Amino acid sequence: MNDRMTTPWGELALTRFPEDPRDRLRAWDASDAYLLRHLAGERVPLSGTVVVVGDRWGALVTALAAHRPVQITDSYLTQEATRANLARAGAGPGAVRLLTTQDPPPERVDVLLVRVPKSLALLEDQLLRLAPAVHAGTVVVGTGMVKEIHTSTLRLFERILGPTRTSLAEQKARLIFCTPDPALERPAGPWPHVYALPDDAGPVAGRTVVNHAGVFCADRLDIGTRFFLRHLPPGRGGRVVDLGCGNGVVGTAAALADPGAEVLFVDESFQAVASAEATYRANGMPGHAEFRVGDGLTGVAPGSVDLVLNNPPFHSHQATTDATARRMFTGARRALRPGGELWVVGNRHLGYHVTLRRLFGNSTLVASDPKFVVLKAVKR
């Protein structure tokens, strides 16, 4: 969906990534607009190093491109959307420095703008990583919709950076103002979180899992993955993809079941792929594995994969959508060789069997319980 955001510096045409004419979700929201109005209205100096954390689709850095900001994101899709939005706005290729959450942050930050993420853990991790670069004169402003900003959010800013207060709400959005205190004693970061998998985790029971901040269910094994692990297909060799790999336990289980398999771990989250590689290495796995941050199976050669294992997300930030699952299934069908299989776990109510039948012409129920189903689709 093409949409125009009005900013103090003019209108911007912004899109999410990948662009989909059926997608009715905007590439910006009221909290982005509120923050930009505040920066202009308060004449916040933007001549130093401006760092933007958690910019969802590049709206903030595109609006601020003239000030050569640094964007830090966990999302490959955000980076791609940012590149497209910058190009559409006529910004040069070097207008914004694009960093991931796994990259070293800038050594000095003069203006820190934080779009509050859904994950409190990711916010904590990023604030702790950036705190040494923040000085007494740094302007720190957070933004988010009212429903996204909680007491725990404000406590994090206060505990890691300094005294914190909030603005009045405008269009259901709110700003966070933080006054850095360089003398503050900061706690050690708890990430990555490492633990042993439970006894009912199928082939990876008792194995080590490593979770970086922000990865889905980072402090425990989620029940959907746990169910999937107990019903994975037997090892058959060939090329296996853990699609949307998260912390990599499913792909690691596939490698354990068949040491001869070549496993590709792929996710759009830089934190997730780092977790998957750490999990795989922590278990001293044999065989060959590849770890890739990207847009699903884009870039994987058609007909080159034997098995795709997938636990698709059904949220995009705060929005509930099946668009990601549909794109994953479509990508899997293209990447699979004839006779190759896609195995999916999902909540029963999501009705993935309907989508699979439409795309593959078949869908088999492998296992079910009152909450989850495991489905198999074969490429004919």
N, C-alpha and C positions, 0 to 999 in steps of 0.2 A: 504494500500500500504506500503510494507516494503521499507525503503530507508535508505541509509547510509550517515551520515553527517561526513565530515572530520573536525576534530578539532585539535588544537595544541597538544592535549593529545591523539590523535589516532582517529580511526573511530568508530562511534556509529551507531548501527542499531536502528532506531526509528520508531514508529508507532503512529498513532492517535488512539483515542478510541471513539466508539468501532471499532475494526479492521474489515475492509470490503475490500475483494480483488477487488471489483469494484471501490473503492475510489481511484482516481488518485491524490488526494491532499496530499502533503508531511506533515510530522510532524515537519518541521522546514523550515526556509527560509533564505535568504541572510542576513537579519538583525541579526539573531541569530549567524550565522557564523562570521559576521563582529565584533560583540561585543566580542566573544571569542578570535578572533585574536588580538583584541586590548588589552584585559586583559593580554594575554601571551606576546605580543610584547612590551608592556609598563611595564611589570613586576609589575603589580598592586598587592600590598600585599593582600593576601587572608587569612591571619591568624586570623583575628578578626571575628566578626559576619557579614556574607555575607547574604544579603536579596535580593531575586529575586521576583519582582512584575510583574504579568501579563504574566508569562512564558506560552506560548500557549498550548504546549503538553509535557512539561517537558524536552525539549531539553537542555535548559541552566543549570538547576540543575543537570541533568544527567551528563553533561560534567564536572560540578564542584563538583561532589559528594564527591571527596576526601577532599574537604574543608568544608564539613558538612553545606551546605547552608540552609537557611530558604526559603521556597516557599510560597508566598501569592497569592491566586487565588480566583476568584469568581465562578469558574467552577468545578462542580463535575466530568465532563468528563476529564478535565485537570488533576485532581488528580488521576483518574484511569489510564490515559495514563502515567502519571509520575511514578506510582507504577510499571506498566508493563515495562516501558523503563529502570527504575533503576534495576529491576530484570534481564532484558536481558543483562544489562551491568555488572552484577555481583556485584552490590553495595548492601551492607547490608541493612536490613529493617530500621535501624536508621540513614542511611547516610544523609537523607534530612528530615528536620522538615516541615511537611505539615500543613499550616495554611490556613484558609479561610478569606475572606474579612470581615467577621463578628467576627473573633477572635481578642483578644487584640494583637497588634504587639509587637515585641521584644522591650525591654526597651532601648537598645543601638544598633545602626547600624553603622558598620565601613565601609562596602561597600554596596551601594544601586544600584542595577541593575534593570532598568525599561524597560520592553517590552511595548511600548506605546499601550494602548488599543484603540479599536474603539470608545469607549465612553469617551469623554472629561470629563464628570461629574465623572465617575469612577476614572479617573486619578486624578482629583482634590481631591476627597474624600480620596483616598489612600495617596497622598502626605501630606495632612493635618493630617492624622492619624499618619504618620510616622515621620513628622517633629520634634516632641519633642525628638525623639530618635537619630536624626541626629546631629552630632557635627562638629566643624570646620575642623577636620581632615578626615571626612567621604568622601570617593570617591563615587561620584554620576555619573553614566553613564546610559543614556537612549539609546534605539535603536528602529528602526522601518524602514519600507520601506519609501522612499521619499514621496509617495502619502499619507502616514499616519501622517507625521509630518508637522504641520502647524504653522503659527505665534502664534496662540492661544495656541498651545502646549508648545512652548518655553516660552510664557508669564506666563503660570501656574508654570513651574519650577522656573522662576525668581521671581514671586510674593510670592511663598510659601517657597522656599529653598534658592535662592540666584542667583548671576550672572550666566548667561547661554549662551552657544555658541554651534554651531554645527560643525560637521566634513565635509569634502568633501564627496561626494557620492561615494559609491563603489557598483557595481552590483545593482543599484537602491535602495540601503540601505544607511542609514545615522545614525550617532551617535550624542547624545546630551551630552554635558559636563556641569556640574553644580558645582559651588563652593559654598558650604553651608555658609550662613551668620547667625550665631546663634542669632545675635542682631536684625534680621528682625522681624518686627511686622506683624504677620500673621492675616488674616481675619478669622472670625468665619466661620465654615463650614455651607453651606446652606442645608445640608442633615440630615435626610430625609425631603422630600418636601411633604407637606400636603395641600390638597385643596378639595373643594366640587365638586362633579361630576355635569356635565351640565344637563339641563332639558330634553334633548333628549337621556338620558342614560338608558331608560327603567326602570326596577324595582329598579335600584340603583340611580336614579336621585336625586340630592341634598345630597346624602350620602358622607361620608368622604372617601378619598383614601389616602394611605400613600405610598410614593415611596422612596426607598433607591437609592443612586447613581448607575447609570449604568443600571437600569431597563428600558426596552423598553418604549419609550415615557413617561419618568418620569415626565415631567412638564405639560403634558396634556393628555387627553384621545384620543388615536389614532382612526382614522375614521373606521378602520376595526372592532375593538372591539365595537365601538359605534353602528355600523350596526348590529353586532352579538347580542348585548344586547336587541335590539328592536325585535329580532326574536327567542328568546330562547324558548325551548319547555315548556309547562305547567308543573308545579310540579307534580311528580308522586311517590315521596317517593323513598326508596331504597338507593343504594350507587351511588353517583355521583362523577365523577372525573373532576377537572379542570386541564387538561393536558397541561403543559407549561404555568403555571398559571400567570406568570408575577406578577403584583401587586394584583392579586386576585379578581378583580372586577367581573369577570364572575362567579366564584365559590360563591362569596358573593351574587350575584344576584340569583343564584340557591337556596341558603339557604334561602333567603328572600321569594322566590316564594313557597318554601316548607320547613317549619321549621322542618318537620319530616325527611328530607333527611340527610343522613350521607355524608359529602362532604370531599373528599380527594384533597388537593392542592399539586401538584407536579411540580417541575421545576429542571433543572440542575444548576441553578444559586442560590447561597447562598443569594445574595442580593434580588432576586425575592421572594424566599420563606419567607424571613424575612419581606418583604413588604406585601405579601399576609396575613401573620398572623397578622401584625399590622393593615391592612385594616379591616380584619374580626373582630378583637377585638375592633377597634375604633368605629364600628357600633353596638356594644353590641349584637352581633348575638346570637339567640337561637340555640338549637340543638347541634349536635356533628360534630366536624371538626378535620381533621388530616393534618399536614403540613410536607411534606417530600421532602428532596433534593435527587435527584437520576436520574438514566438513564431512563427517561420515566416511563413506567409501569412495568419495570423489578422489580421483587419482589412482585408484586400484584398477588394474586392467580388467576389462570385461572377460567373463569366463575363466578367471584365474583362481577361483576360491572353491574349496570343497565343502566347507561348513562355516556358517555364521551363527554365533551365539549372541543373543541380544536381550537386554532388559531395558526397554526404551523409557526415557523420562516422559512424563506427561505435563510438565510445567516448563514455561519459558519465563524466567524470573518469577513474577507473582501471577502470571496468567496461566490458566489451564488450557492446554491445546493438544490435539493429536497430530499436529503438523510434523513434529519431529519424528514421531513413530512412522508416519506415512513415508517420509523421506528416507528413513533408515531402511524400511522394507523394500522400497523401490530401488535403492542403491544396492541392497543385498541381491535382489533378483538380477540386476545387471552384472554384478561381480561374480555370481555363482556360475560354475560350469553346469552343463546339462546333467541332471541327476544329483547336483549339489543341494544341500539342505539349509534352511533357515530355521533355527530353534529360538522361540520367543517365550519369555515369561511375562505375565502381566496380570493386573487385577481383572477379575472375571467381568466386572461391569463395563470395561473399556471396549469389549466387542472386537478384539483384534482379529478374530477368526473371519469376520466379514471382510475386513480389509485384505487379509491374506488370500482369501478365495478370489477376490476381485483381481489381485495382482498376479497370483500364481496359478489360479484355477483349482487350487486344492488347499485344504487345511486339516490336519489331523490332531485330535486331542491326545496328548501323550500322558498327561497327569493333571489332576485337579484336587483342590481342597476347597473349603467354603469361601476362601478369599482369592486364591490364585489359580491360574491355568498355565500349563506349559503346552505350547502349540508347535507343530512342525509343518513346514511347507516345503515342497520339493519343486525344483525348477525342471520343467519338462523339456 
